[in-house]
Amino acid sequence: MDKKKTEYFRQVLLAKRRDLAGEVDNLRHEGLAPVEDGPMDSGDDAANTYAKTVSLGISETEREMIRQIDEALDRIEAGEYGICVDCNEKIAEARLKAVPYADLCINCKSDRERGVH
């Protein structure tokens, strides 16, 4: 991949990382913030607990995506971005545009999902 395209994807990854980091912080604060809307019965308390659990779960998913983005940025620095970690073939640019932190080509990703690899 040429330097211009690599830099484009680096900028996309950095922007996505900033967005996700902000969302994780917001969800963490929302999920941990006490609710002060007056007296709560056990149903209100259960609904509040569920909402916090869902928010914290989303936060974990987003943290995992940040980890994958960081790994993609490391691959850029190492000159390995856009190369499948399983077969060492180029990852299609269309796939990288859809999932810029992808580390597998579509064939290897499909194989892993089917449990072949």
N, C-alpha and C positions, 0 to 999 in steps of 0.2 A: 504494500500500500504506500502511495506517495506521501510526502510530508504534509502537503496541503490537506489531503483527506484525513490523515492521522490527526492533524491539529483540529480539524472540524469536529471529529469524534471526541477528542479530548475536551473541547469546549462544551459539547453536548453532555458529556459525562459529568463535568464539573457543575454545570447548571442543574442537572438532575439531582446531583448529590446535595447541592445547596437547598433545593426545594424539599427534598426528603428530610434533611436534617431539621429544617424549620417545622415540617409537619410532625416529626417525632417529638420535638420539644413541645409543640402545642398540644399534642395528644397526651403526653406525659403530664402536663399541667392540668389539662381537663380531667384526666383519669384520676388524678390524685387530689383534685380540689374538693373540699367539702361542699355539700349541698346545703344551702341555708334558706330554704323556701318555707320555713315554718315547721310545725310538727309533722313527723313522718310516721306512718304506720308500717307494719311489717311488709306490706306489699310495696310501698314506696321504697323502703330500704332495699328490698330484693331487686327492684327495677334499677335502682341507683347502682347497686353492686354489679348487676349484669352489664349495665352501660359502661362502667369503669373497666370491667373485664374485657369487653369487646374493644374498647379504646386501647388498652394495653396490648391486646393481641395484635391489633393492626400495627401498633408501634413496633412490635417484634418483627413483623413481616417487613416493615420498612427498614428496620435496622439491618436485616439480612440483605435487602437490596443495596443498601449503602456499602455493605461489605463486598458485594459482588462488583459494585462500581469501583471501589478502591482497588480490587484485584485487576479490573480492566485498566485502570490508570497505571498500575504497576506494569502490566503487559505493554502498555504504550512506552513507558520508560525503558523497558527491556528490549524494545523493538520486536515484540511478539504479538502485538495487537492484530486481530483479524485472522489469526491462525488457530485452527481447531486444536485444543489440547489433547484430543484423542488420536486423530489421524494426521495431524500436521498439515492438512490442506487448508486453503484459504476459505474463510467464512464469507458467504455471499454478502455483498454490500447492502442488498435489500434487507437481509436478516439483521445486519448491524444497525441499519436505520430504524428497524422495528424494535430491536433489543440491543442497544449499544454496548451493554455489558456482557453479551453472549460470549461464551468461551468454547462453544461447540458448534460445528456446522450443523445444518438441518438434518443430515443423515445420521450423524452420531447422536444428536439430541433425540431423534425418533427411536434409534436403537436403545438408548438408555431408558426412554419412557416405556418401551415394550419389554424391558428387562433383558435385552440381548447382550448388552455390554456391561 
